[in-house]
């Protein structure tokens, strides 16, 4: 059955769709992927460069669909460049003859096979490598082998894979279910010890994620793809943190999945640039959800720009992102504590893009809004475990249908302490003294996982403890300043310490992992010392 799924996926895939999964396949086969062309554009006829286990450089040109003689003729110059132009890359030795491949998720017409045989003979006589071909049937077998060698496909896993694969790709990703699906394959107890090859397992996870997310790829559901690739990265990160795997065994796959998440955000921003309106469906009914969605989109745009900055400190925020966030700043909505990462990303973005007090004012308004939701006349703010669609559904039931919430969130907040400490760091003592009386009525809540790697799991159930702290009615400013400057990283996974941009993406997808030490760590990375 798995082969049928893979074949169905490959047949429908575009060149760009299966390009990254092919890189993960090479990784699973012990190749070192050296280069992946940006956005599928060919560079000297070579889409992907790798080094095989025996040290041989390999170059791949990827195509989609059947290669007919007319298609072959139109691509003949690219094939010539693939063969005749030397590989130019600092990581690939120039004194070793490379192997070159034409890869397609279709088949070759007989005329093309004959032509390639003749061309290969001529190239070999001139000292060039011959073109080797990889077609649909070979891809299916190789993907299937990479996906089953280490994964005992149980009934529950097969069912989940089918559900994701047959999804119409138009709605939001079920993040909890997707995490659990991928995470179920990382149980060491379920894998035969003689087959425990962690590097291939990690690459195999990325391949399975590609299959499962393909419906969202077909519908250009960029947000679902972003969240899916972040979740895949988190599952891999939890696995490597748990078993303390050396970086050389996972870095390549994590880099590829991270790049896919970033690519999804770039595609989302490109779509936003092309859209005249941001309404979804009928504006008469969408008004209830519009501002919440706008907050989410603004947070994702800010996250992309901040991630680019953390990757390259010389990066300048683009004009569209500055205009988009500035234009919609007054329309943001705190729909629940799940929106806090969006507000924080926007705050850090404003802080770096505009040398004024707008970012500080946003923090102050955020504190006021959390406090206002926790007044007796309200029922509190949805906790960060409630998704935007769940929160909006409950809001619709309450405001339109008159159905009162079945659960009260009044009197506590998972995010307030984090926002308070960020505001204290900015040293607004005069403003803060008017905020504290309302803050002191709200309990600070934070979940502490039992082990550091569990920070990367979606839920930990009974493993860990809920920390609840009541603020003092009277509070020393000096003590607050001292607390805001201290950052305890004991519970922060190592991968985030060396890759803070990944942490930004992670919090946008796992909003319930926002905590004082996490946001202070990011603030140190993104903000000048005050």
N, C-alpha and C positions, 0 to 999 in steps of 0.2 A: 504493500500500500504506500509506503514511504516513497518508493521509486515513482509511483504514479503521481504523487503530489509534486515531487521535484520536477518531473517532466512537464506537468501542467504549468508549473510556475515558470520554468525556463522558456517554454514556447511563447508565453505571454510577455516575457520580460524584454525590455528595451536594452540596448547596449549599456546605458548608464545604470539601469536597474540591477543587472547582474555583475557589474564591474567590481563593486566592493565585496560581494559574496565570493567572487572568484579569488580575490586577494586573501580572504579568510581561508578558502580552500587550499591555496598555496601554503599558507602558514601551517595549516593542519598537516600538510605533506612535508613539513620541515624545511620549506623554502624561507629565505629571508627576503621579504618584500622591501625593495629599495625605493621604488618610485611609483606613484600613481598620478597620471595626468589629471590636472584640474578640470572638472566639469566635462570630462570625456573628450576634450580636444586632443588631437593627436600631436605628438612632439616627435618629429623625425620618424613617423610611422610606428611609434612605440607607445602604447597606452600604459603598460605595466612593465616594470623591470624587477627582476628578482635574482637571487643567487641560490642555485639548487644545493641540496645536501652535499653533493660531491664537489662543490665550489665552482661549478660552471655558471657563467652569467646567462640569464634567459630574458628574452624580450617577447612581449605579447602584443598583438593587435587584435582587438575585440570587435566583432560585428554582430548584428542582430538579424535573425531570419536566414532563409535559404540564400546561398550565393549562386546566382545564375551566371551565365556567361556575360550578360550585359552588366550585371553588378560587378563582376570580376574586372571587366574592362574599365569601368568607371573608377575602380579602386586600384588599378595596376600601379599607378605612380606611388601610392602609399606603400604598397607591398615592396616595390623596388627600394624605397627608402628604408623600410624595415630591414631588408637584407643587406643593402650596400652601404648604408651610412653606419659608421661605428657607434657603439654605445658610448656616450659621453657622460660619465657620472663619477664623482670622486670616490664612491664606495665600490666601484666595479673595476677590477683589473683590466687593463687594455691589452695585456699579452696573452689572454686566454680566449680562444675562439668561442663565441657565444652560440647558443641555440635560439632559434627564432620560431615563433608560433603564430599561426592564424587561428583564432578561436571564434566559433560561432555557435549560437544556440539553435541553429538550423542545420542544414546539410549542404553538401557541395554537389552541383550538377556534374554529370559524367564528363562534359566538355571541360569543365573547370579542373577536374582531377587530372585529365590528360594534359591540359595546358600547364598545370603546376609541375607535373613530372618533367616535361620538356624544359621548363624554366629552371627547375632545380638542377637538372643535369648541366645546363649552361652555367649556372652560378657556381656549382662545385668545380667545374673546370677552370673557373677564374679565381678560385680560392675563397669564395664566399660560402656562408652556411646555407643549408637547404631549408626551405619553409616546411615545418611540420604542422599538421592540422589537428585541431581538437574540435569535434562536432558534437551535436546534441546527445547522441547515445553515450559517448565517452564522458561528457559532462554529467549526465544523469548518474552513471556508475560511480564516478569519483565523488560527487556530492553525497550520494547515498552511503558510500563507504566511510566518508568523513563524519557522517551524522549518526551512524549506527555502531561504529567500532567501540564507542565508550558509553553509549546511551542505551540502557535497557528500556526499550519502548513499551511501557506498561499501558494498560487500558486507559487509565485516567489521562496519561500524557498524550496518547494518540487522540483521544476525544478532544482535548484542549487544542492540540495542533490543528485538527480539522475545523474546530470552531473559529480559530483565528484565521485560518487559510480561506475559509468560505465566507468570512465576514464581508459585508458590502463596502467596508472601508470609509464610510461617510460620517460615522459618529465619532464620539470620543473613545479613546483607548481605555479599556478596563485595566487600570494600572496595577491594582492589587492582583488580579487574576494573571496578568502577563508576567508579573514578577514571580509569582508562585510557580507558574509553568516552567520558566527558565531555571529558577532556583532548585526545583525538584531534581534536576539532573546533576546537581553538584554535591549530592549526598555521597560521601566516600563509602559508606556502608553498602550502597547499592551497586558499587562498581567492583568488578573482580580485581584484586590487587595486581595480578600479572598484566592487566590492561590499563592500569592507572598511569596514564601519560597526561600529566596536567596541561602541558602546552597544547596538545591536540584537543583536549577536552574544552579548553578555553576558546580555541578557534572554532570548534564544533558548535559551541553555544552561539557564537556570532552567526554561523550559517543557519541554525535553527531560527534565530531571530529574524533573519532575512526572509525565510519562508513565511513566517507568521505575520510579518509586517507588509508583505507584498500587496494585499488589498488596499492598504493605505497609500502605498506607492502609486498604484494605478489611478487612484482618485486625487492625487496631489494633496493628501491630507497632511500638511507639513507639521502641524502641531502634534498629531498622533505619532508621526514618525520621529519627531524630536524626543517625545517622552519615551517611546519604545527603545530608542538607541541609548538614552540615558539609563533606563532600567536595565538593559543588557549590560552596559558598562558597570552598573552598580552590582549586579549579580556576580560578574567576573571579579570585581574589586573585593567583594565580600569573601569570595573563594580564596583569592590569593592572600588576603589579610589573615584568614583563618588558618591556613596551612603554612604561612610565611614563605611564599614562593619567591625565588629570586627574580629580580626585575627583568632579566634577559629573557625569561620564559613567558612573560605576559605583556611587555611593553608594546610590542608591535600590534597585537590585537586591540588593546585598549586605545592606542593611538588611532586606529582605523575606526573603531566604534565612536570615539569622541568626534572624529572628523565628520562622520555621518550625521551626528546630532547637530554639529555646527552647520553642515551643509543644509540640513532641514530648516534651520533658522534663517539662513541666507535666502532660501527659496520662499519662505514665509514673508520676509521683508520685501522681496521682489514682487510677490503677489500684492502686498499692501500698497506698494508704489503704483501698481497698475489699476487698483480699484478706485472708483470715484466715490462709492458709498460703502460703509461698513455694516449696513443693516443685513440681517439674515432673515429671509422669508418675508412675512408681512410686517411692515413697520408699526402697524396698529397693535400688534401683539408682542413685537420684539422689544418694545420700550422697557419692559421689565428686566430684560437680560442684556441690553445693549451696553450699559455702563460697566457691568461686571466683565463682559467680554473685552471691552476696550481696555480695561485695567490689565487684564491678562495679556493682551496683545502688546500693550505698551511695556509691560514687564519683560516680555520675550525679546522685543526690539532692544531694550536697554541691556539685557543679558548678552545678546550677540555682540553689541558694541564693547561692553566691558570685557568679554572674553577675548575679543580681538586685541584689546589694549593689554591684557595680561599676557598674551602670547608675544606681543611686540609693543614695547613701551613707546615706540615712535608713532604708533597708530593714531590717526586723527579721526574722531567720530564723523561719520558722513552727514551731509546736510539734511538728507531725508529723515534720519533718526532724530536729529535735533529738532526739526520742524514738527515731526509727528508727535513726539512726547510733549513738547512745549504747547502745541495746539490743543491737545486733549488733556492737559494737566488738570483743568477745572472739572473734567467729567469723570475722574477716577472714582471708583466706589469700593469701599471696604465691605465686600459681600460676605466675608468670613475671615477667620485667621489663616485660611489657605491662601488669601491674597497678600499676606505680609511679605513673602519673598518678592512679589512684583513691586510692591511699594519700596522695598529696600533697594532693589536693582535700579528703580527709577531715581531714588534719592542719590545713590552713588553716581549714577550717570549725570544727574544735574550738577552734582558737586564738582565733577571733573570737566563738564562742558561749559558751565556758566560760573564765573567768579563772583557770585552774589549769594544772598542768604536764602534763595529759593529752596535748596535742599534741606536746610535747617527748619524752615517754616513747614515743609512737608512732614518732617519728623514730629514737630509739635502738633500739627493737625492730626497726625496718626494717633498720638497719645490721647488727644482729646476725644477722638472718635471711639477708641476702645473703651475709654471711661464712660462715654455717653451711652454706648450699647449696654453697659453694665449697671445703669441706673434702674431703680425699681420699676419704672414705667415700661421697661423693655425686658426682653428675655435673654439678654446676653448675646455674645457673638459666636457664630458657628465655630466649633473647634477645627483645628487644621486637618483632622482626619476626614472631614466632610468635603467631598469634591464640589467643584463649581456647579455641576449639573444637579447634584443632590441639594445644594444650598438654594439654587434658583427654583427648583421644584417646590421646596418647602416655603420659599418666599411667595411663589405664585399661589400656593394653597392658602397661605395666610392673608395676603393682600387682596386677592381676587375672589377666592372661594370662601374666605372667612373661617378657614380651619386653623385653629390655634396650634402652635407647635406642641408636640407630645413630650418634649424634653427641654428643660431650661439650662442654659449655659451661663446663667447669671452669677456674678461674683468671682469669676476666675478667668485667667488668660494664660495661654501657652506662650504668647509672644510679647506681652507687655514689658516684662523685665528686660528683654533684649533691646526693645526700642527705647526704653528709659535709659539704659546704659549708653546707648549711642548718643542720645541727646545730652546726657551729662558730659560725655567726652567732648562735646562742642562748647561746653563751659557757659551755657546760658542760665546762670544761677538766678538772675532776676526774673526770668520768665518761668523757671522751673518751680519756684516757690509757690506759684499760684496753681500749678498742676498737681503737686504732691497730695494735697488733701483728698482729692478724688482717687488718685492712684492707690493710696493707703487702704482703701476699702476693697481692693481687688486682690485675690490670692494669685501669687506667681506659681505657675505649674510648669514642670519640665519632666520628661521621661528620660531616665538614665539607663541605657542598656547594660546588661551584666558584663558583656565583653565588647571590646572596641569594634570588632568586625560586625557586630550586630547593629551598629549604627547604620549600616548599609542595607539592612533588611527593611522590607516594607512594614511589617509588623513583627513584634517579638513576643506577643501574648504575655505569658507569665515570666519570661526571662528578662529581668530588669526591675526597676522600681520607679514609682511616680513620686517625684519630689515636689512637695507643696510648701510654700513659704508665705507667711503673712507679713507684709511690709510694716515697719514701725509707724506708729501714728506721728511721732516726731522723729525726724531723720537728720543726721549730721551730713552737711554738704561735703565736708572733708572725707568722711567715710565713703560716701557715694563716689567721689572722684577716685578714691583709692580702688574701690571695687571695679569701677569702669575701666581702669588701666590694667588690671590683672587679667591674664588670659591663660586658662588651664587647658592644655591640649591633650590631656591623658586619654580622653574618650574620642579624639578625632583620628580617624584612620590615616595611616601614613601617606596614602596616595593623594589625599587632599592637601596635606602639608606641602608637598612638592608640586601639586597641580591645583592651585586655588581656582582656576577657571573652571575645572571640572566640578568643584564644590558649588560654584554659582549655578551651573546647569542642574546639579543634583537637587539643590534646594527648591528650584522652580518646579521640579517634578515630585519631590518628597517634602512638601511644605511643613510636615509635622516634625522634621528634624531641625527646624530653626530653634536655636538656643543661645543664651548669652555668650558663651565662649566661642561658638561657631561664628556668630556675626561680628564679634570683636576681632577674631582672627582675620576675617575678610576686610573689616574696616581698617586694620593695620596695613593690609596689602594695598587697599584702594585709596586710603585717605592719608594726607600728611599729618604728622604728629602735631597735637594741639597743646 
